[in-house]
Amino acid sequence: MATVASHQAIASHYKPSHFPNQPPLNVTMKLRQKKQFKIQAATAASQAPLLDPVLSPSKTIPQSYKKKSNEASLILIRHGESLWNEKNLFTGCVDVPLTEKGVAEAIQAGKRISNIPVDLIFTSSLIRAQMTAMLAMTQHRCKKVPIILHDESEKAQTWSHVFSEETRKQSIPVIAAWQLNERMYGELQGLNKEETAERYGTQQVHEWRRSYHIPPPKGESLEMCAERAVAYFEDNIQPELAFGNNVLIAAHGNSLRSIIMYLDKLTTQEVTSLELSTGLPLLYIFKDRKFMRRGSPVGPTEAGVYAYTKRLAQYRQKLDETLN
């Protein structure tokens, strides 16, 4: 619980209400208190999005309520290079901005996903992930504007409410969640990685960084990070995919590594060797309650990416017809 409190101390705990009159989007921000993290498929009932996000969580959708689609796209992007990445410092949940290179990486990521549909964006509470999502969407051909939703207070909810139906149609809701933050590195945060290895020994630092179970001093292990990140994914993001909403997640190396462990059913040994490049998007297709990894889009004109499913090809064709 100390770790959770530390994350909440630097991040707003969002419980946003989505734009009115659009397909229901599940936004409960509960973090399930699990003592053990289990990789398992959620049942169909647990994947149902909320009909009304203001009400208590509901795990079922009336049979009369039609699904938006039986297929959805999931895009994962690790934030672009941050200032502390550049300086080779342990960053963890410290809020630091993107470098000039990081901004360029985020823009390039946007070009790579510019023809893939995005209905909803999830990001961490940290600015480097939020900026990556915003910059990426500047390149998207749909030309919709991402809007961060706020529900910290009645005043914040009122001020961030979108009243115009036309504006709502041209907007994409963005939900910021501390559960998607980078793992906390505790006493290592702010220290130079090479100097830390010299002080504590290469093997010890390697265990802190790459072991699944061993946390750094006063920090989180990858296992602890996975508990909160995967629980949030199952409770809040997977139901949106099951409903047919296309989702973009802009987050961090370890929170995304945890989610990929769940999606690809990786072992604890396999996930510790998984490397994610900054600003490089990964595409998954969610269909028939299964996640199919489709690699990284090379660019907006790469035919192979859009041949993965008929739905993606049709979406790109629609964009071509609208914009030409």
Stockholm file with secondary structure:
# STOCKHOLM 1.0

chainA/1-324         MATVASHQAIASHYKPSHFPNQPPLNVTMKLRQKKQFKIQAATAASQAPLLDPVLSPSKTIPQSYKKKSNEASLILIRHGESLWNEKNLFTGCVDVPLTEKGVAEAIQAGKRISNIPVDLIFTSSLIRAQMTAMLAMTQHRCKKVPIILHDESEKAQTWSHVFSEETRKQSIPVIAAWQLNERMYGELQGLNKEETAERYGTQQVHEWRRSYHIPPPKGESLEMCAERAVAYFEDNIQPELAFGNNVLIAAHGNSLRSIIMYLDKLTTQEVTSLELSTGLPLLYIFKDRKFMRRGSPVGPTEAGVYAYTKRLAQYRQKLDETLN
#=GR chainA/1-324 SS CHHHHHHHHHSCCCCCCCCTTSSCCCCCCCCCCCSSCCCCCCCTGGGCCCSCTTSSCCCCCCTTSCCSCSEEEEEEEECCCBHHHHTTBCCTTCCCCBCHHHHHHHHHHHHHTTTSCCSEEEECSSHHHHHHHHHHHTTCTTCCEEEECCCSSHHHHHHTCCCCHHHHHTEEEEEECGGGSCCCCGGGTTSBHHHHHHHHCHHHHHHHHHCSSCCCTTSCCHHHHHHHHHHHIIIIIHHHHHHTCCEEEEECHHHHHHHHHHHHTCCHHHHHTCCCCTTCCEEEEEETTEEEECCCCCCTTCHHHHTSCHHHHHHHHHHHHHHC
#=GC SS_cons         CHHHHHHHHHSCCCCCCCCTTSSCCCCCCCCCCCSSCCCCCCCTGGGCCCSCTTSSCCCCCCTTSCCSCSEEEEEEEECCCBHHHHTTBCCTTCCCCBCHHHHHHHHHHHHHTTTSCCSEEEECSSHHHHHHHHHHHTTCTTCCEEEECCCSSHHHHHHTCCCCHHHHHTEEEEEECGGGSCCCCGGGTTSBHHHHHHHHCHHHHHHHHHCSSCCCTTSCCHHHHHHHHHHHIIIIIHHHHHHTCCEEEEECHHHHHHHHHHHHTCCHHHHHTCCCCTTCCEEEEEETTEEEECCCCCCTTCHHHHTSCHHHHHHHHHHHHHHC
//
